[in-house]
Amino acid sequence: MTNQPIIVPRPQATEWLLRWKDRDVIKVVTGLRRCGKSTALKLAQRALVESGVNERSIVSVDLERLGFAAPTTPQELYDYVVARISSPSCYVFIDEPQRVKGFERAVDALYAREDCDVYVTGSNSDLLSSELATLLTGRYVEFRLLPLSFAEYRGARAAFTDDADDTELLNRYLSLGGMPYASLLPAEDVSEYLDGVLNTVLVKDVATRHPRISMPVLRALLAFLADNVGNRFSLKTVADTLTANGSKVSPTTVSEYLNALMECYLIFKADPYDAKGRRLLQQGGQVLPRRPWLQTPAARTRGQRPRASRGKRRVSRAAAALSLGARRACGRSGDRLRCRARGQTALLSGRAVRTGRGDAASRAASARAAGGRLPQDAAHPGPLRRDGP
């Protein structure tokens, strides 16, 4: 490995930053830690120089590299930048300004100057949910930077190794991910590096901002999410599973944990593309399966919470398909439940469900309740549905 750092081209981020150059807005680049935000700023600075901008017109502030010499107050940050402005038009790049408490006041002051074009980065959504968003409403634009795409990953590997087989590269990319520095490491070292990045995110971006969060529960939740990428799940199901494993949490707590993980860009929520109306408000827009309640057409029309049958019998696993096309849950073995919808009667008993019409369905219900066999002419010729996989 050479002593010079390998900078992986990020054309999309670079083009976005250049497109907003010299416009009266603050350019904000956000994303997961170690995903390449600082590199994106360096690439933008290099592109500015190549386009004819004088290097003296570029002020770059990396608060992490400054160490103990870094500004600690908004006034110090502002004075540090202003002292380095030496041209009528200056491009100011500030990396991770959240290290300075109240940084938004310094950014606001720099933005107010006519000789400054301001670019900042941030590792969590708190950068835009803080006072910066209040002070600069409508005066900033955000670019959310993700880890490497496969094209960028392939370019990084080509600059470092002699890998030529795209199939092997794709398998490695799918298995180990697209974090920029991890693309340059041997496969056996990637897990340790990613574990370090994860610990840094959990400590600096989650635990610091949410001190009441339980790290063991959060890690268990992360393991569940990693094993269910792209799947739909219920907050209550996750809470019940964690509680059964010894971590007593509520669905509300699970929702708070998920929000904390989304704030630092460890996970993203996939909203249903076809959601409309009141469905957009369900569980904050999360994609969740419907509750297993048996519902009448009138209740569906009014949007009311459906009521259970008489006696409040427990309705759980098996799915009863009425001819209306709606799937509802039925009880465990031994439970019997009748529901009427538009003159149709469904008998839910044990693990099997058949639908019929009028008196034929009633005779079928009586025969099943008495333990007898169902006559062939008593049941609807529709399919027999059973619960379970």
Secondary structure, 3 states (H helix, E strand, C coil): CCCCCCCCCCHHHHHHHHHCCCCCCEEEEEECCCCCHHHHHHHHHHHHHHCCCCHHHEEEEEHHHHHHHCCCCHHHHHHHHHCCCCCCCEEEEEECHHHCCCHHHHHHHHHHCCCEEEEEEECCCHHHHCHHHHHCCCCEEEEEECCCCHHHHHHHHHHHCCCCCHHHHHHHHHHHCCCCHHHHCCHHHHHHHHHHHHHHHHHHHHHCCCCCCCHHHHHHHHHHHHCCCCCCCCHHHHHHHHHHCCCCCCHHHHHHHHHHHHHCCCCCCCCCCCCCHHHHHHHHHCCCCCCCCCCCHHHHHHCCCCCCCHHHCCCCCCEEECCCCCEEECCCCCCEEEEEECCEEEEEECCEEEEEEHHHHHHHHHHHHCCCCCCCCCCCCCCCEECCC
